[in-house]
Amino acid sequence: MILTLSINLLERLGLIIMFAFFISRTKFFKNYVLKIKYTFKENIIFAILWGFMGILMTMLGTPVSGGIANSRTIPIVVSGLLGGPVVGAVSGLIAGIHRAFFATGGDLTSISCGISTLLGGIIAGYAKEYIESKDKKWIYGIFVGLVVEILQMIIILIIAKPYYEALKLVKIIFIPMTFLNALGIGLFFLFIQQIIMENENAAALKAQVSLEIANLTLPYFRTGLNELTAEKAANIIKNITKYAAVSITDTEKVLAHIGLGADHHKAGGDIWTNITRKCIETGEIKFAVRKNQIGCENTECSLKSVIVAPLKMNDSVIGVLKIYKNKENAILKSDIELLKGLGNLFSTQIELGNIETQKQLREQAELKALRAQIKPHFLFNSLNAIMSITRTNPEEARRLLQELSIFLRTSFKNSDPFIPIEEEIRYIEAYLSIEKARFPDKLFIEYDIDHNINMMIPPLIFQPLVENAVKHGIRNKNGKGLVKICINKQENLMKFKVEDDGIGMENIEIMNNNSADRGVGLINVISRLKSIYNEELKITTNKNVGTTITFEIPMNGGRL
């Protein structure tokens, strides 16, 4: 008897597996499994569907000693595990009422099976939240199925009368119904697991999409968040993802809105959707699955679902990124993950752009400070030196005034980040001419410069090193001092070298540790060499022998 019953139940199980396979391939069921939140209408539709599946399984059951061996538990438990307590209760109530009052045969267990069917749907519904976080859901589905079937057998023994008839029935149906129905639930969830895996693969593809979008939007967001960059980025997202609409805002107004609803969600207009304000206030991703949850005041608006992700800089919300769909309850988990990823990527791009901007502003300020650090006594001493030879050597005085003019003009002007190398050389020559006039019997200069070079270099990248050799190498030396200036091409590199035979550098360790003791000029040179060319100064020094400083830069430019 048990063997025959098991074969019959296996046949029913085969039907359920075929049903599970075909329904799992439908878009309607896939969306139901993957949605974040269900509408009341969808819950009722699926509750009724599962309830009627339970009725069908009862009708296909096999009468056994006053009971009906059937697979009704499978659709009822599945309904609860997928839809929660309400869906499980409704489907269990539908199938339970049928079993208790309308099923043909099985009068011994009609009431007890009706009650156990309702309880099974409720138990499975409350197990939904726990199972959702698990990977192997089919194993937990089997376990819930076993619990529900065992509970059904206990209720039969408690309610069904006479007791000995109930016990006889339970002995026959316990093993085949309990284990085969639990197995059927597990198999059903294997198909559901396949849907989830396919969605995860789709999410992986969306991750690739987000990276593609990030690469295309990088040139725009690096310049900051404004109407122009927002419009460019929104167009890129809309074209790639095909969402109904894409919108980007700051904390006060809409920066761009591309797609449906652009007639009233206009760029430059104030933010007036409640869900956007909530995202800005909380800094958390928000979504709405119905039109009335969006908070749009336009009754004709065709946008019915939305996800809103915050855009942040230094952990502060500076705007939001939104994607819309034109159907209610159309938000999938993969959509939320995509927007969350894009929000994080765009926030990073904006932060990096801000860092780059601040870096450029700092470098410009440092360069201006370097140009402006002409101390008054240098100017006074230079003028005094020129005045002293005005009567004895007017031509030399005129030449030195020209050199001082070149020096001052170059110091005060706001040049571009790169200048022709001949401008830097001319600036050095003007500076050394003035210093030579001040110390004619102490300072001697030798040049080894290739003037047939056409390349661009950062301004003041070499002159501060020459000035350091004069000030700290030669002036403090007893007797004469020599400074050699070398600028020559070596293959694809331009080599710069300044060499003096002065007192040497006792604080070379301080030089290499980026200390403020070196002065603004040297700090700036080292910093810019590193950031632009990834090059460092090479320093050789010996006490009372002299110092040599060299560096090389590529002829074809640096990192910028």
C-alpha positions as CSV (number, residue, x, y, z in Angstrom):
1,M,0.0,0.0,0.0
2,I,2.8,2.4,0.9
3,L,4.7,1.6,-2.3
4,T,1.6,2.2,-4.4
5,L,0.9,5.4,-2.7
6,S,4.5,6.6,-3.1
7,I,4.3,5.9,-6.9
8,N,1.1,7.9,-7.1
9,L,2.6,10.8,-5.2
10,L,5.7,10.6,-7.4
11,E,3.4,11.0,-10.4
12,R,1.9,14.1,-8.9
13,L,5.4,15.3,-8.0
14,G,6.4,15.0,-11.6
15,L,3.4,17.2,-12.6
16,I,4.4,19.8,-10.1
17,I,8.1,19.8,-11.3
18,M,6.9,20.3,-14.9
19,F,4.7,23.1,-13.7
20,A,7.6,24.7,-11.7
21,F,9.9,24.5,-14.7
22,F,7.5,26.1,-17.1
23,I,6.3,28.8,-14.7
24,S,9.9,29.6,-13.8
25,R,10.6,30.5,-17.4
26,T,7.9,33.1,-17.6
27,K,8.7,36.8,-17.3
28,F,5.7,37.3,-15.0
29,F,6.9,34.7,-12.4
30,K,10.6,35.9,-12.7
31,N,9.6,39.4,-11.9
32,Y,7.5,38.2,-9.0
33,V,10.5,36.3,-7.5
34,L,13.0,39.1,-8.0
35,K,10.9,42.2,-7.0
36,I,11.8,44.1,-3.9
37,K,8.2,44.8,-3.0
38,Y,4.9,43.5,-4.2
39,T,1.7,45.4,-4.8
40,F,-1.5,44.3,-3.0
41,K,-3.0,43.3,-6.3
42,E,0.0,41.0,-7.2
43,N,-0.1,39.4,-3.7
44,I,-3.8,38.6,-4.1
45,I,-3.3,37.2,-7.6
46,F,-0.5,34.9,-6.5
47,A,-2.3,33.9,-3.3
48,I,-5.3,32.9,-5.4
49,L,-3.1,31.1,-7.9
50,W,-1.3,29.1,-5.2
51,G,-4.6,28.4,-3.5
52,F,-6.1,26.9,-6.6
53,M,-3.0,24.9,-7.2
54,G,-3.6,23.5,-3.7
55,I,-7.2,22.6,-4.7
56,L,-5.9,20.9,-7.8
57,M,-3.4,18.8,-5.8
58,T,-6.3,17.7,-3.5
59,M,-8.4,16.7,-6.4
60,L,-5.6,14.7,-7.9
61,G,-4.9,13.0,-4.6
62,T,-5.4,9.3,-3.8
63,P,-8.1,8.3,-1.3
64,V,-6.6,6.2,1.6
65,S,-8.5,4.9,4.6
66,G,-10.7,8.0,5.2
67,G,-8.0,10.4,4.0
68,I,-6.5,11.8,0.8
69,A,-2.8,11.3,0.1
70,N,-1.9,14.4,-1.9
71,S,0.7,17.1,-2.7
72,R,-1.3,20.1,-1.5
73,T,1.4,21.1,0.9
74,I,3.8,22.0,-2.0
75,P,2.1,25.0,-3.5
76,I,0.9,26.3,-0.2
77,V,4.3,26.2,1.4
78,V,5.9,27.7,-1.7
79,S,3.3,30.5,-1.7
80,G,4.3,31.4,1.9
81,L,8.0,31.2,1.3
82,L,7.8,33.5,-1.7
83,G,5.0,35.9,-0.7
84,G,5.1,36.0,3.1
85,P,2.5,35.4,5.8
86,V,-0.4,37.2,4.0
87,V,0.0,35.3,0.8
88,G,0.6,32.0,2.6
89,A,-2.4,32.5,4.8
90,V,-4.7,33.4,1.9
91,S,-3.6,30.5,-0.3
92,G,-3.8,28.2,2.7
93,L,-7.3,29.4,3.5
94,I,-8.5,28.8,0.0
95,A,-7.1,25.3,-0.3
96,G,-8.0,24.6,3.4
97,I,-11.6,25.5,3.0
98,H,-11.9,23.4,-0.1
99,R,-10.3,20.4,1.7
100,A,-12.5,20.8,4.8
101,F,-15.9,21.4,3.2
102,F,-15.9,20.6,-0.6
103,A,-13.4,17.8,-1.3
104,T,-14.9,14.5,-2.3
105,G,-13.8,11.7,0.1
106,G,-11.4,11.8,3.0
107,D,-14.1,12.7,5.5
108,L,-12.0,11.4,8.4
109,T,-9.4,14.1,8.0
110,S,-11.3,16.9,6.2
111,I,-11.3,19.4,9.1
112,S,-7.8,18.5,10.4
113,C,-6.3,18.8,6.9
114,G,-8.1,22.1,6.3
115,I,-6.6,23.5,9.5
116,S,-3.1,22.2,8.8
117,T,-3.2,23.6,5.3
118,L,-3.9,27.1,6.7
119,L,-1.3,26.8,9.4
120,G,1.2,25.5,6.8
121,G,0.8,28.6,4.6
122,I,1.3,30.9,7.7
123,I,4.3,29.1,9.0
124,A,6.0,29.2,5.5
125,G,5.2,32.9,5.3
126,Y,6.9,33.7,8.5
127,A,9.9,31.6,7.4
128,K,10.3,33.7,4.3
129,E,12.4,36.5,5.9
130,Y,14.8,34.0,7.4
131,I,15.3,32.0,4.2
132,E,15.7,35.0,2.0
133,S,19.2,35.7,3.4
134,K,20.4,32.1,2.8
135,D,22.2,30.8,-0.3
136,K,20.9,27.2,-0.6
137,K,17.2,28.1,-0.3
138,W,16.1,24.6,-1.5
139,I,17.5,22.9,1.6
140,Y,15.6,25.3,3.9
141,G,12.5,24.7,1.7
142,I,12.8,21.0,2.3
143,F,13.1,21.6,6.1
144,V,10.0,23.8,6.2
145,G,8.1,21.2,4.1
146,L,9.0,18.5,6.7
147,V,7.9,20.7,9.6
148,V,4.5,21.5,7.9
149,E,3.9,17.8,7.0
150,I,4.8,16.6,10.5
151,L,2.5,19.2,12.0
152,Q,-0.3,18.0,9.7
153,M,0.1,14.4,10.9
154,I,0.0,15.6,14.6
155,I,-3.2,17.6,13.9
156,I,-4.8,14.6,12.2
157,L,-4.0,12.5,15.3
158,I,-5.4,15.2,17.6
159,I,-8.6,16.1,15.7
160,A,-9.6,13.1,13.6
161,K,-12.0,10.6,15.2
162,P,-11.9,7.7,15.9
163,Y,-8.3,7.9,17.0
164,Y,-7.3,4.4,15.9
165,E,-8.5,5.1,12.3
166,A,-6.5,8.3,12.3
167,L,-3.4,6.5,13.6
168,K,-3.8,3.8,10.9
169,L,-4.0,6.5,8.2
170,V,-1.0,8.3,9.5
171,K,1.1,5.1,9.5
172,I,0.3,4.7,5.8
173,I,0.7,8.3,4.5
174,F,3.4,9.6,6.9
175,I,6.6,8.5,5.0
176,P,5.5,9.1,1.4
177,M,3.7,12.4,2.0
178,T,6.2,13.9,4.4
179,F,9.3,13.2,2.4
180,L,8.1,13.4,-1.2
181,N,6.2,16.7,-0.6
182,A,9.2,18.1,1.2
183,L,11.4,17.0,-1.7
184,G,8.9,18.6,-4.1
185,I,9.2,22.0,-2.3
186,G,13.0,21.7,-2.5
187,L,12.9,21.0,-6.2
188,F,10.6,23.9,-6.7
189,F,13.1,26.2,-5.0
190,L,15.9,24.8,-7.1
191,F,14.1,26.4,-10.1
192,I,13.6,29.6,-8.1
193,Q,17.3,29.5,-7.2
194,Q,18.1,29.3,-10.9
195,I,16.1,32.5,-11.5
196,I,18.1,34.2,-8.7
197,M,21.4,33.0,-10.2
198,E,20.3,34.3,-13.7
199,N,19.5,37.6,-12.0
200,E,22.9,37.7,-10.4
201,N,24.5,37.1,-13.7
202,A,22.4,40.0,-15.1
203,A,23.6,42.0,-12.1
204,A,27.2,41.2,-13.1
205,L,26.4,42.4,-16.6
206,K,24.9,45.6,-15.1
207,A,28.2,46.0,-13.1
208,Q,30.0,46.0,-16.4
209,V,27.4,48.5,-17.7
210,S,28.1,50.7,-14.6
211,L,31.9,50.6,-15.4
212,E,31.2,51.5,-19.0
213,I,29.1,54.4,-17.8
214,A,31.7,55.4,-15.3
215,N,34.4,55.5,-18.0
216,L,32.3,57.6,-20.3
217,T,31.2,60.0,-17.6
218,L,34.7,60.4,-16.0
219,P,35.8,63.4,-18.2
220,Y,32.6,65.3,-17.1
221,F,32.3,64.6,-13.4
222,R,36.0,65.3,-12.9
223,T,35.1,69.0,-13.6
224,G,32.4,69.0,-10.9
225,L,28.7,68.7,-10.6
226,N,26.8,71.3,-12.6
227,E,24.1,71.5,-15.3
228,L,26.5,70.8,-18.2
229,T,28.2,67.7,-16.6
230,A,24.8,66.4,-15.3
231,E,23.2,66.6,-18.8
232,K,26.1,64.8,-20.4
233,A,26.1,62.1,-17.8
234,A,22.3,61.7,-17.8
235,N,22.3,61.3,-21.6
236,I,25.0,58.6,-21.4
237,I,23.1,56.6,-18.7
238,K,19.8,56.9,-20.6
239,N,21.3,55.7,-23.9
240,I,23.0,52.7,-22.3
241,T,20.4,51.5,-19.8
242,K,17.2,52.5,-21.7
243,Y,15.4,53.5,-18.6
244,A,12.3,55.7,-19.1
245,A,14.1,58.7,-17.6
246,V,17.3,59.7,-15.9
247,S,17.6,62.7,-13.6
248,I,20.5,64.4,-11.7
249,T,20.0,67.1,-9.1
250,D,22.1,69.1,-6.6
251,T,20.6,69.8,-3.2
252,E,18.4,72.6,-4.4
253,K,17.4,72.2,-8.1
254,V,17.2,69.8,-11.0
255,L,20.4,69.9,-13.0
256,A,19.3,67.5,-15.8
257,H,16.3,65.3,-16.7
258,I,16.4,63.2,-19.8
259,G,13.5,61.1,-21.0
260,L,9.8,60.9,-20.0
261,G,8.6,63.7,-17.8
262,A,11.0,66.3,-19.1
263,D,8.1,68.6,-19.8
264,H,7.7,69.3,-16.1
265,H,10.8,67.9,-14.5
266,K,12.8,70.7,-16.0
267,A,16.5,71.4,-15.6
268,G,17.0,74.5,-13.5
269,G,13.7,74.0,-11.7
270,D,13.3,73.4,-8.0
271,I,13.2,69.9,-6.5
272,W,9.6,69.0,-5.7
273,T,9.5,65.2,-5.4
274,N,9.3,64.0,-1.8
275,I,11.4,61.0,-2.3
276,T,14.3,63.1,-3.6
277,R,14.2,65.3,-0.6
278,K,14.2,62.3,1.7
279,C,17.3,60.9,-0.1
280,I,19.1,64.3,0.3
281,E,18.1,64.5,4.0
282,T,19.1,60.9,5.0
283,G,22.0,60.2,2.5
284,E,20.5,56.8,1.9
285,I,19.3,55.2,-1.4
286,K,15.5,55.3,-1.7
287,F,13.0,53.7,-4.1
288,A,9.3,54.0,-4.9
289,V,7.3,51.3,-6.6
290,R,4.1,53.4,-7.1
291,K,3.4,56.7,-8.6
292,N,1.9,58.2,-5.4
293,Q,5.1,57.3,-3.5
294,I,7.2,59.4,-5.9
295,G,5.5,62.7,-4.8
296,C,5.3,64.3,-8.2
297,E,2.5,66.9,-8.2
298,N,1.8,66.5,-11.9
299,T,-1.2,64.2,-12.2
300,E,-0.4,63.5,-15.9
301,C,3.2,62.4,-15.1
302,S,3.9,59.0,-16.7
303,L,6.8,58.1,-14.4
304,K,5.6,55.4,-11.9
305,S,8.7,53.9,-10.3
306,V,11.9,55.4,-9.2
307,I,15.3,54.7,-7.5
308,V,17.2,57.7,-6.0
309,A,20.8,57.3,-5.0
310,P,22.8,60.0,-3.2
311,L,25.9,61.7,-4.6
312,K,28.4,62.6,-1.9
313,M,31.6,64.5,-1.4
314,N,33.5,64.1,1.9
315,D,30.5,62.2,3.3
316,S,28.1,65.1,2.6
317,V,25.2,64.8,0.1
318,I,25.7,67.2,-2.8
319,G,23.0,65.8,-5.0
320,V,21.2,62.7,-6.2
321,L,21.1,60.4,-9.3
322,K,17.6,59.1,-10.2
323,I,16.3,56.5,-12.7
324,Y,12.6,56.2,-13.5
325,K,10.4,53.5,-15.0
326,N,7.0,54.0,-16.6
327,K,5.5,51.0,-14.9
328,E,4.5,50.6,-11.2
329,N,6.2,48.0,-9.1
330,A,8.9,47.5,-11.8
331,I,12.0,48.0,-9.6
332,L,14.2,45.0,-9.4
333,K,17.1,44.2,-7.1
334,S,19.6,44.5,-10.0
335,D,18.3,48.0,-10.7
336,I,19.0,49.1,-7.1
337,E,22.4,47.5,-7.2
338,L,23.2,49.3,-10.5
339,L,22.2,52.7,-9.2
340,K,23.9,52.2,-5.9
341,G,27.1,51.4,-7.8
342,L,26.7,54.3,-10.1
343,G,26.1,56.6,-7.2
344,N,29.3,55.5,-5.5
345,L,31.3,55.7,-8.7
346,F,30.1,59.2,-9.5
347,S,30.7,60.4,-6.0
348,T,34.3,59.1,-6.3
349,Q,34.7,60.8,-9.6
350,I,33.4,64.1,-8.2
351,E,35.7,63.8,-5.2
352,L,38.7,63.0,-7.4
353,G,37.9,66.0,-9.6
354,N,37.7,68.2,-6.6
355,I,41.0,67.0,-5.3
356,E,42.6,67.6,-8.7
357,T,41.1,71.1,-8.8
358,Q,42.4,71.9,-5.3
359,K,45.8,70.5,-6.2
360,Q,46.0,72.7,-9.3
361,L,44.9,75.7,-7.3
362,R,47.5,75.0,-4.6
363,E,50.2,74.6,-7.2
364,Q,49.2,77.9,-8.9
365,A,49.2,79.6,-5.5
366,E,52.7,78.1,-4.7
367,L,54.0,79.3,-8.1
368,K,52.6,82.7,-7.5
369,A,54.2,82.8,-4.1
370,L,57.5,81.6,-5.7
371,R,57.3,84.4,-8.2
372,A,56.5,87.0,-5.6
373,Q,59.2,86.1,-3.2
374,I,61.6,88.9,-4.4
375,K,62.8,90.3,-1.1
376,P,63.0,94.1,-1.0
377,H,66.7,94.0,-0.1
378,F,67.5,92.1,-3.3
379,L,65.8,94.8,-5.4
380,F,67.5,97.6,-3.3
381,N,70.9,95.9,-3.6
382,S,70.5,95.4,-7.3
383,L,69.6,99.0,-7.8
384,N,72.5,100.2,-5.7
385,A,74.9,98.0,-7.7
386,I,73.6,99.5,-10.9
387,M,73.8,103.1,-9.5
388,S,77.4,102.5,-8.5
389,I,78.5,102.0,-12.1
390,T,76.1,104.5,-13.7
391,R,78.8,107.1,-14.1
392,T,81.8,104.9,-14.6
393,N,80.2,102.4,-17.1
394,P,76.8,103.7,-18.4
395,E,76.5,100.9,-21.0
396,E,76.9,98.2,-18.4
397,A,74.4,100.0,-16.1
398,R,71.9,100.1,-19.0
399,R,72.5,96.4,-19.7
400,L,71.9,95.5,-16.0
401,L,68.7,97.6,-16.0
402,Q,67.5,95.6,-18.9
403,E,68.4,92.3,-17.1
404,L,66.6,93.5,-14.0
405,S,63.6,94.4,-16.1
406,I,63.5,90.9,-17.6
407,F,63.9,89.4,-14.2
408,L,61.1,91.5,-12.6
409,R,58.8,91.0,-15.6
410,T,59.2,87.2,-15.5
411,S,58.8,87.2,-11.8
412,F,55.5,89.1,-11.8
413,K,53.7,87.8,-14.8
414,N,51.1,84.9,-14.6
415,S,52.4,82.4,-17.1
416,D,50.9,79.1,-18.3
417,P,51.7,75.8,-16.5
418,F,54.4,75.3,-19.2
419,I,56.7,77.7,-20.9
420,P,59.4,77.4,-23.6
421,I,62.7,76.4,-22.1
422,E,64.4,79.4,-23.6
423,E,62.3,81.6,-21.3
424,E,63.6,79.8,-18.2
425,I,67.1,80.0,-19.5
426,R,66.8,83.8,-20.1
427,Y,65.4,84.3,-16.6
428,I,68.4,82.4,-15.1
429,E,70.8,84.5,-17.2
430,A,69.1,87.8,-16.0
431,Y,69.3,86.7,-12.4
432,L,73.0,85.7,-12.6
433,S,73.9,88.9,-14.4
434,I,72.5,90.9,-11.5
435,E,74.2,88.8,-8.9
436,K,77.5,89.0,-10.9
437,A,77.2,92.8,-10.8
438,R,76.8,92.8,-7.1
439,F,79.7,90.4,-6.5
440,P,82.0,91.0,-9.5
441,D,85.2,89.6,-7.8
442,K,83.5,86.8,-5.9
443,L,81.0,85.1,-8.2
444,F,82.0,83.5,-11.5
445,I,79.6,81.8,-13.9
446,E,80.1,79.1,-16.5
447,Y,77.4,78.1,-19.0
448,D,77.1,74.8,-20.9
449,I,73.7,75.2,-22.5
450,D,72.3,73.8,-25.7
451,H,70.3,76.6,-27.1
452,N,69.0,74.6,-30.1
453,I,66.2,73.0,-28.0
454,N,62.5,73.3,-28.6
455,M,60.5,72.0,-25.6
456,M,58.1,73.2,-22.9
457,I,58.9,73.0,-19.2
458,P,57.2,74.1,-16.0
459,P,58.2,77.7,-15.1
460,L,60.8,78.2,-12.3
461,I,61.7,74.5,-12.4
462,F,65.5,75.2,-12.5
463,Q,66.1,78.8,-11.4
464,P,65.5,78.2,-7.7
465,L,68.3,75.6,-7.8
466,V,70.6,78.2,-9.4
467,E,69.6,80.7,-6.8
468,N,70.2,78.2,-4.0
469,A,73.8,77.6,-5.3
470,V,74.5,81.3,-5.3
471,K,73.0,82.2,-1.9
472,H,74.0,79.2,0.1
473,G,77.0,77.9,-1.7
474,I,79.0,80.9,-2.8
475,R,78.1,83.9,-0.7
476,N,79.1,82.2,2.5
477,K,82.4,81.0,1.1
478,N,85.7,82.8,1.7
479,G,87.2,83.8,-1.6
480,K,86.0,83.2,-5.1
481,G,83.2,80.9,-6.1
482,L,82.2,79.2,-9.3
483,V,78.7,78.2,-10.4
484,K,78.3,76.0,-13.5
485,I,75.0,75.8,-15.3
486,C,74.4,72.8,-17.7
487,I,71.3,72.2,-19.8
488,N,71.9,69.5,-22.4
489,K,70.0,66.9,-24.3
490,Q,70.9,63.2,-23.8
491,E,68.9,60.9,-26.1
492,N,65.2,61.5,-25.2
493,L,66.0,63.3,-22.0
494,M,66.8,66.8,-21.1
495,K,69.4,66.9,-18.3
496,F,69.7,69.9,-15.9
497,K,72.7,70.4,-13.6
498,V,73.8,73.2,-11.4
499,E,77.2,72.8,-9.8
500,D,79.1,75.0,-7.3
501,D,82.4,74.9,-5.4
502,G,80.9,76.5,-2.3
503,I,80.7,75.4,1.3
504,G,78.5,72.4,0.7
505,M,75.3,71.4,2.3
506,E,75.3,70.1,5.8
507,N,71.6,69.6,5.9
508,I,71.1,67.2,2.9
509,E,69.0,65.0,5.1
510,I,66.6,67.9,5.7
511,M,66.5,68.4,1.9
512,N,65.4,64.8,1.3
513,N,62.8,64.8,4.0
514,N,60.7,67.6,2.4
515,S,61.3,69.9,5.3
516,A,60.1,73.5,5.3
517,D,63.7,74.5,6.2
518,R,64.6,74.3,2.5
519,G,62.4,77.3,1.6
520,V,59.4,77.7,-0.7
521,G,61.5,77.5,-3.9
522,L,63.1,74.1,-3.3
523,I,60.0,72.6,-1.9
524,N,58.0,73.7,-5.0
525,V,60.6,72.3,-7.4
526,I,60.8,68.9,-5.7
527,S,57.0,68.7,-5.5
528,R,56.4,69.6,-9.1
529,L,59.2,67.3,-10.4
530,K,57.6,64.4,-8.5
531,S,54.0,65.1,-9.6
532,I,54.6,66.0,-13.2
533,Y,57.6,63.8,-14.1
534,N,57.9,61.3,-11.2
535,E,61.5,62.6,-11.0
536,E,63.6,63.4,-8.0
537,L,66.5,65.7,-7.5
538,K,69.9,64.0,-7.3
539,I,72.2,65.8,-4.8
540,T,75.9,65.3,-4.3
541,T,77.6,67.5,-1.7
542,N,80.8,67.7,0.3
543,K,81.7,70.2,3.0
544,N,83.9,73.0,1.7
545,V,84.1,71.2,-1.7
546,G,80.8,72.1,-3.2
547,T,77.3,70.8,-4.3
548,T,76.0,69.3,-7.5
549,I,72.2,69.0,-8.1
550,T,70.8,67.3,-11.2
551,F,67.5,66.1,-12.6
552,E,66.3,64.8,-15.9
553,I,62.9,65.2,-17.7
554,P,61.6,63.6,-20.9
555,M,61.7,65.6,-24.0
556,N,58.1,64.6,-24.9
557,G,56.6,65.9,-21.6
558,G,55.5,64.5,-18.3
559,R,52.4,63.1,-16.7
560,L,50.2,66.1,-17.3
